[in-house]
Amino acid sequence: MNLFVLNKATGSDDSPTPGYLYVEIAKMTLNVNTIPKLVKYLSLRLTKDNANIKLKTLLVIRHTCRKGDKSFRRAIQSCGIVADVKACLTYTGKPHQLKGQSIHVSFH
């Protein structure tokens, strides 16, 4: 599991995640041994109190569920990450200094 790729894909900056990182993360799911570590890492990123991290992590989960291995989807369903994803629906953090609540609207 490449933590550099995961940190860059789910960073707290405002820039969008490059598309090649989604592909790299989806390729990580081909190795069955990395799937539990990947799910645990994404779950920890969802608990952070930063709107950019939450949004980017949700996008990584969505893309990896679509393009990754089926066992990743099963791992997502079997662990408690579904509750973390549902908690993002009601997330309201501090408003951004320039963008206001527009970041938080993208969760709903």
C-alpha positions as CSV (number, residue, x, y, z in Angstrom):
1,M,0.0,0.0,0.0
2,N,1.5,3.3,-1.1
3,L,0.7,5.9,1.6
4,F,2.2,8.7,-0.5
5,V,-0.5,8.2,-3.1
6,L,-3.2,7.9,-0.5
7,N,-2.1,11.1,1.3
8,K,-1.9,13.0,-1.9
9,A,-5.3,11.8,-3.1
10,T,-7.0,12.7,0.2
11,G,-5.1,15.8,1.2
12,S,-6.5,18.9,2.9
13,D,-5.7,21.3,0.0
14,D,-8.3,22.8,-2.2
15,S,-6.9,21.4,-5.4
16,P,-8.7,18.5,-7.1
17,T,-7.3,15.0,-6.9
18,P,-5.5,14.0,-10.1
19,G,-7.2,11.2,-12.1
20,Y,-4.1,9.0,-12.2
21,L,-4.2,8.7,-8.4
22,Y,-7.7,7.2,-8.6
23,V,-6.4,4.6,-11.0
24,E,-3.4,3.8,-8.7
25,I,-5.7,3.4,-5.7
26,A,-8.0,1.1,-7.7
27,K,-5.0,-1.0,-8.7
28,M,-4.1,-1.4,-5.0
29,T,-7.3,-3.4,-4.6
30,L,-6.0,-6.2,-6.8
31,N,-3.8,-7.3,-4.0
32,V,-6.2,-8.9,-1.4
33,N,-3.7,-8.3,1.5
34,T,-3.9,-4.5,1.1
35,I,-7.7,-4.2,1.1
36,P,-8.2,-4.2,4.9
37,K,-5.4,-1.7,5.3
38,L,-6.9,0.5,2.6
39,V,-10.4,0.4,4.1
40,K,-9.0,1.2,7.6
41,Y,-7.0,4.2,6.2
42,L,-10.0,5.6,4.3
43,S,-12.2,5.1,7.4
44,L,-9.7,7.1,9.5
45,R,-9.6,9.9,6.9
46,L,-13.4,10.1,7.0
47,T,-13.3,10.9,10.7
48,K,-11.1,14.0,10.2
49,D,-12.7,17.3,10.8
50,N,-11.8,18.9,7.4
51,A,-14.3,19.2,4.6
52,N,-11.7,18.8,1.8
53,I,-10.4,15.5,3.4
54,K,-13.9,14.1,3.7
55,L,-14.9,15.1,0.2
56,K,-11.7,13.7,-1.4
57,T,-12.0,10.5,0.6
58,L,-15.6,10.0,-0.5
59,L,-14.6,10.5,-4.1
60,V,-11.8,7.9,-3.7
61,I,-14.2,5.4,-2.2
62,R,-16.7,6.0,-5.0
63,H,-14.1,5.6,-7.7
64,T,-12.5,2.5,-6.1
65,C,-15.9,0.8,-5.6
66,R,-16.6,1.4,-9.3
67,K,-13.2,0.5,-10.8
68,G,-11.5,-1.6,-8.1
69,D,-11.8,-5.2,-7.2
70,K,-15.1,-6.6,-6.0
71,S,-13.6,-7.7,-2.7
72,F,-13.0,-4.0,-1.9
73,R,-16.8,-3.4,-2.1
74,R,-17.4,-6.3,0.1
75,A,-14.9,-5.0,2.7
76,I,-16.5,-1.6,2.6
77,Q,-19.9,-3.2,3.3
78,S,-18.7,-5.5,6.0
79,C,-16.8,-3.0,8.1
80,G,-18.1,0.1,9.9
81,I,-17.2,2.6,7.1
82,V,-20.8,2.7,5.9
83,A,-21.7,4.5,9.1
84,D,-18.9,7.0,8.6
85,V,-20.1,7.7,5.0
86,K,-23.7,8.3,6.3
87,A,-22.3,10.6,9.0
88,C,-20.8,12.7,6.2
89,L,-24.4,13.5,4.9
90,T,-25.0,15.6,8.0
91,Y,-21.6,17.1,8.3
92,T,-21.4,20.8,8.8
93,G,-18.0,22.1,9.6
94,K,-16.5,25.6,10.0
95,P,-17.3,27.8,6.9
96,H,-14.4,28.5,4.6
97,Q,-13.0,32.0,4.7
98,L,-13.5,32.6,1.0
99,K,-15.9,29.9,-0.2
100,G,-18.3,29.9,2.8
101,Q,-20.6,26.8,3.0
102,S,-20.1,25.8,-0.7
103,I,-17.8,22.9,0.3
104,H,-20.3,21.5,2.7
105,V,-23.1,21.7,0.2
106,S,-21.2,19.1,-2.0
107,F,-21.8,16.5,0.7
108,H,-25.5,16.8,0.5
